[in-house]
Amino acid sequence: MKKVIIVGSGIGGLSAAICLASRGYQVTVLEAHNQAGGKAGTVNIQGVEADTGPSILTLPAVFAGLFEMAGRCMHKEITLLKPSPCFRYIYPDGVNLDIFHDIHESLDSVNATLGSKSRRELEAFLVYAERIWKSSADIFVYGDAPSFGSMLKLGLRGMYKLRSIDATRSMAKSIGKYISNPHLRDLLLRYATYNGSNPFKAPGTLNCIAHVELELGGYGIKGGIYFLVQRLVALIEELGGSMRYQARVEEITVDGQQGVTGVRLANGESLRADAVIANAEPEHVFRNLLPVQYRPSPRSSAPSTSGWTGLLQGSPSAHRIAHVVIFPDNYEDEFTDLFEHRRTPRQPTIYLCDQTLAHERASWPNHHPVFVMVNAPSVAPPNEEGPDLTNEGSSWDASTIQQKLASLQLCDSQDPFIWQRTPQSLAKQFPGSYGSIYGAASNSVWSAFQRPSNRVKHPSRLYLASGGAHPGGGLPLCAASGKAAAKAVIQDLGEHT
């Protein structure tokens, strides 16, 4: 039986483990910390568990496929939720726009709040966004990592199809082509932050995110996002795979003739394997885990944004919605601060997720767990000038966020923050990430070609599965990365027998 070691138990690692274990491989998942999930983590405070990472699930079919591999039906084990309204966007001029799981309800809400012209413009934009998704998903999400050679192999029909992905204009320019209302424009610009990018630099291709969330749907998971992590771990173990926690990998071992031979743990233990899948930041793998002769030159792509995150013990309120986005006076200034000045925004957008409403998570007797996030720049790599993460010049901190939420009747002025995480602590927890949440930013038309492939050429028998590798960050894309890495292993090693 062929043995595969997976370094890391984030979504990409768990996905790869299920794919391989379902095909009969002997799979061992090594996790440096004491729980699985990677950035899709959880924390227990005063007896209540809350998610500390992703807050919404898109493209659930990607995960349904993992359950099918294990001979199970996801919808019998995972309850997907459709909170209504799903999102409330709060603007500085007092406009509140509600967005629903059903696109027709959302369009009616846009019509009622912003007018019939905005509704027509959004309908036209979504036709455009759907066209991008249908033209690009198989190539840039579900297929092998794209290269210039693979693009040429598409032929004339394939190249003609790629013309519709809008790669030569920025997201912002394409949004401006369709949308005249500034409230609706800001809502659509925000989708760039779903992979930590700048809508004024990122290609229009990323406008497909609007189709994915608004039309295909963003879901809650009964019991929280971490319940999905727990079920994936259970599938691995049911298939005969093993999970080892507090098993930090110090080195991926390599034989010059044979390629990767296994790993060495921090406790000195050596484990042999026919292949290794690294569910870790590619930067960490290449800089720190491989022998010196296999370490490539430093990365050429910039990390995506990070974020200051916290958990608020929020008082239930009739005004509370599952997900709320509070925009600043000038949203464009936030991207200038993040990407040009590399500092915390002076007036940040505030995102919050009431996890009791969004995911039916358990709560305290008189309070809900509310996840709060403010975008921040990533921490600078070594030997580079760091960003200003001190909030100097900014108009916010935890107390001002609390006051803002209270003024909007989204919490009580006495509701405390009971957990906080900075970009620096995120960077420490996930080596090589520099605090980035989503891997590399997609601020160039070439970003998809610069992202590391799931199969490493040198050394052989090493594979990558994470938000930093193809196809990128976010729950479904990390799962797709794991599937792609597992597929490469099977192609190279053959069936397990």
N, C-alpha and C positions, 0 to 999 in steps of 0.2 A: 504494500500500500504506500503510495507516494505521500510524503509529508510536506506540509506547507505551514510556515510560521507567519503569523500576521502581527506586525508591531503596531499596537494601538487599537483601541476599541471604539473609535468614533464611528459615525454612521457608515463611512466608506469601508472601514475594517470589518464591521459587522455584516455588511452587505456581501463583501468578498467571501467571508467565512461561510455564509449560508450557501452561496453559489457553489463553492468547492465541496463543502461537506455533503451537499445534496448529490454530488457526483461521485461520492465515495472516497474523497481525499481525507487523509488524517490531518485535521486542522487544529492548531493551537493558537489562541489569541493571547498576546502578552500585553498587559496594561500596566503602565507605571503607577497609576493612582489606584484608589480603592473602590472605584466605581466605573462602569462602562459609560459610553455616550460621547466622550470628547467634549466639544463645545456645546453639545446638547445635554447639559448637565442638570443637576438638581441639588437642592439644599434643604435640610430639615431644620426649621426654626420653631421652637416652642411647640413641637409636636405636629406642625403643619409642613408638608412638603411642597416646594414650589420649583418651577423650572427657572433656570438661569441662562437659557440660551434661546433658540428659535421659539417663536410664539405662534406660528401659523403653519399649516401643512398645505402645500400645493402638489399637484401631480401625484395623488395617492396611488395611481395605477403602477408607478414604479415600485412601491412597497408591496402592493398586491402581488406583483410578480415574484417577489422574494418568498412570500407565503406559499404561493403555488409551487415553487421549487421544493418546498418542504412538505408538499402534499396537504397544505392547510388553506383555509379561506380566510383572508384578512378580515372580511366584513362580519365574520362570525366571532372574531376575537377582538376587533378594534371598532369602537363606535365613533364614527365621524360626526361632528357637530356642525350646525349651520346657525350660529347666533344671528339674531335679527334685531336691529341692524348689526352688521359686522364691524364696520369702521365708522367713526365720526371724525371728520376733518374740521378743525376749529381754526378760523382765520382771524387775524388781528382786527379786522373791521367789524367783527361780530357775526359774520356769516358762519353757519354750521351746516355742513353737507354730510348727509348720511349715505353710506354705501352698503349694499346688501349682498348676500350670497347669490341671489338671483339677479342676472344682468338686467332683466326687464324692470324689476323694482328699483335698481340703481338708476336706470335711465329715467324712470318716473321721478325719482328724487332729484336728479340733476335738473329736470324740466321744472319741477316745483320750486327749486331753490335758486337756480341760475338762469332759467328761461329756456324756451324752446330752441333757440339758436344753439345754445350750448349742448342740448341733447342731440341735435342733428350733427354737430361737430364731433361729439364723442362717438356716435354711431359710425361716422365715417372713419374716425381714427381707429376704432376697433376692427373694422374691416381690414385696414392697412396692417394693424398689429397681428391679426390672425394670419394674414398672408405671409408675414415674416416668419411666424412660428412654423407654419406648414412647410416653408421652403428651407428652414435652417435646422429644425430639431433633429432630423435623422443624421445630418452631417456634423453639427456642432455639439449635440447633446448625447444622442444615443449611439452614434457611430464611433469608430476609432478616432484618435486624436488627429485633427486635420493637419495637412502639410501642403506645401506648394505642389509637390508631386501628386498628392491625392486629388487636389483640385483639378489638375490637368487631366487626370484619368476620368473625370466626370463627363468629358466630352461636351459637345455643343449644347445638347439638351440640358445637361447639368449646369453648365456655365450660364445658360439663359435663365435657369431657375434661380441661380444665385443673385441675379440682378435685382430680384424682388426683396432681398434682405436689407436693403438700405444701409450698406456698410460705409458709404463715402460721406454721409452727412452725420452730424452729431445728433444725439437724442433730442437736444433742445431745439435745434433747427427744424427737425422733422415735426416735433410737437407744435412748434410755432406755425408750421405750414397748415396744420389742421385746426388748431385751437386758438381762439382769440380771447376767451375769458381767462383772466389771470388766476382765478381760484382753481379752475379745472387744470390749467397749465401746471400749477405748483403740485397738484395731486399726481400728475403724470410724471413730472420731473423726479418726484420722490422715488420712483421705481428704480432709479439708478443706484440708490442706496441699498437695494436688496442684494447687491454684490459689491458694495463698498466703492462704487465708482462715481465719477463726476459727469453729470448729464451734458455738460458743456464741452466735454472731450470724448466721452464714450460714443461709439458708433450707434446710429439709429437702430441697428439690429436689436439692441437691448430693449427697444420699445415693445418687443414681443412679451415682455414680462407683464405688461398691462393686460394682454389677452389671457395669459396663464392665470392671473389672479382674478380679474374681473369677470371673465367668461367661463374658464374651466373651473374656477372656484378655489377659494382659500378656506380651509376647514380647521375646526378645533378637533381635539382628540379627547374623548371622555377619560378623565384621570390625568390629563396632561401629556405634553410631548414626550416626557420621560417614560410614560407607559408604553409608548411605541418602542423605545430603547429596550425596555425590560422584555417585551415580547420577542424582539429580535434575538436577544441573548438566549431566551428560552428555546427558540428554534434551533440555534447553533448546538445547544446542549442536547436537545432531542435528536438531532442528526448525528450525534456522536462526537462533536467537536468539544474542545475544552477551553475554559476561560481561566487565565491566571492573572490575579491582581497583585499590585505592588511588585511587579516584575519589570523593573526598568532595564531596557536594553542599552548597553554601553557601546556595542560594536556589532556591525553586520560583518560576519567573517567571510573571507573570499579566498579561493584557490585560483591561481592564475590560469590554470588549464580548464578547470571545471566551472568557474564562476562562483556565485554565492553558495556557501556551504552551511550557513546557519547563523546563529547569533551568540554573543556573549553577554550575560546579564551583569548587572552591577554587583551582585554577590559573588561573581567569579564563575558561575555555572555556565557551561557551554551547551547549546542545543543544536543538533544537526537537523537539516531540512533539505529537501530537494529544490525548494524555492522560498523566497521571502517576499511578502507584500508589506510595504511600509505605509501604514496609515498614519502618517506624520507629515509635518511640513517638509516639502522637498528640500528647502534650504537647510533644515536640521539634518536630514538624511545625508546630503552631499557634503556638508561642512563638518559634521561631527560623528556620524555613525560609520562611514566608510573608511577603509584604509587610505592613507594620504594619496597614494598614486591614482586613486579613482575619483578624487575630488575635483570637480570642474571649476572653472572660473566663477567668480561671484555672480549672483543673480543679476539679470538685466531688467526685470519687470518690477514695478513698484508695488509694495503691499497695498491692500485695500484699507479702507478706514477701520478704525477701532471704535470703541465706545465706552463711555462711562455708564455703568448699569447699576441699578439698585432695586431692592424689594421694599415696597411701602406696605405697612400694615394699614390698609385703607378702610375707612368706614363705609359701609354700604350706602349707596346714594341712588335716588330715583333718576339722577342725571347720568349715572354711570353707563358706559357702553363697553362691549367686549374689548375693542381696540380703539384707541383715541390718538390722533395726531394733532398737535398744537403747533401751528406755523408761526414763525417770527414775522416782524414787520417786513423784512426783505429776505426772501428765501435764497436768492442768488448770492447774497453776502456769505451765507453759510458755506457754500462751495468754494468761494474765494478764500475764506479763512482756512478751510480744511486742506485744500490742494495747492494753493499758491503761497500762503503764509505758513502752512503747517502748524496751525495753532487751534486750540479749542474755539469753537464759534463764539463770537461775542454775544450774539442772541441766537441760541440754538433752537432747533425744532425739538419738541419733547414728544416721545412716543411712550404710550403706556398700554399695558395689557392686563385687564382684570382677569386673573386666571380662574376665578370661580365662574365668571360669566362666559369666558371663552372656552374653557375646557372642563367645566364642572368639577374643578379641583376642590378638595376639602378646604374649609376655612376655619378661622378662629370663631368663637361664639359671636363676636360683634364686629369682625373685621375680615376683609378679603385680602389674599396675597396679590399685590399689584406690581407687575414688573415694569420698571421705568428705564428708558434708555435715551442718552444724548450722544450723538455722533462726535467722535474725536479722531484726530490723526493717529496713525500708527506710530509706534516708538521707533526711533531711528536705528538702523543697523550699526554695528560697531564702526568706529572711525568716521562716522558721518555726524553732521550737526543735528542735534535732536530738535523736535518740535517743542513748542511752548505748551506743556501740559499742566501748568500751574493755575490756569484760569485767569492769569494776569491780563487785565484789559477786558475780561468777559464780565457779563452782568449776571452771572448765575453761579450757584453752588447748590448743594442739596437743600438748604433751607429756602432758597429763592424758588427752586422748583416746587417745593412743598407749598409755598405761599401762592404760586401761580395756580397750582391745581386746586387749592382751596378757594381761590377767587372765582374759579370756573365751576365751583360746586362739584368737583371730581373727588375731593377728599375733605376731611376735616383739618383745620389748621393744626391740631394736636397729633395727627396721625404720624407716627415715626417711621423713618427709614431704619430697617432692622438688618440690612445686609447691603454692602456696596462692593463694587469691583472696578478697579481702574485699568486703563490700558497697560500700565506697567505690570500689574499683577497678572493680567491675561498673558502678557508676553513671557512672564516667568513660568506660568503653568504650562504653556505650549511653546517649547523651545523652537526657535527659527521662525515664529509667526510675527515677531515684532509687535505683538498685540493686535495684529490684523484679525478680523473676524472671518473674512471671506476668502482668504488666500490673496492672489494677485488681483489688482484692480484691472478693469477692462476699459482703460482710458485711451485706447488706440484701436484702429482697424486691424492691427496685427496681433492683438492680445491673444486671440484664440490660437494663433500659430506659435506664440512664445510660451504658452502654458506647457509644462512638462508632460510628455506622453506617459501612459500607464505602463509601458514596457521600457525599462532602462536598457540601453545598448551595452554599456560597459559599467560594471560587470554584468554578465548575463545572469538570468534567473533572479533578477531583482525587479520588482514591480511597485508602482505607486498607486495609491488609492486614497485620495483626500480632496478637500476643497482647494488645495494648492496645485493639484494635478488636473488633467482633463477629466470632466468638462468644466469644473469650477466649483464655486461655493454655493451653499444652500442645501437644505435637507435632501430634496430629490436628486440634485446634481451630485452630491457626495455619494448617494446610493448608486447612481449610475456609474460613478468613478469606480466603486467597488466591483460592480458587475463587469466593467471593462477590464479591470486588472485580472479578475478571475478568468475571464474569457481568454486573455493572453496566456495565462498559466496553462490552461487546458490545451491551447494551440501548441505551446512549446513542449509540454511534458506528455501530452496525450492523455488518454483515460487512465484512471487510477490503477487498473490491473496491469 
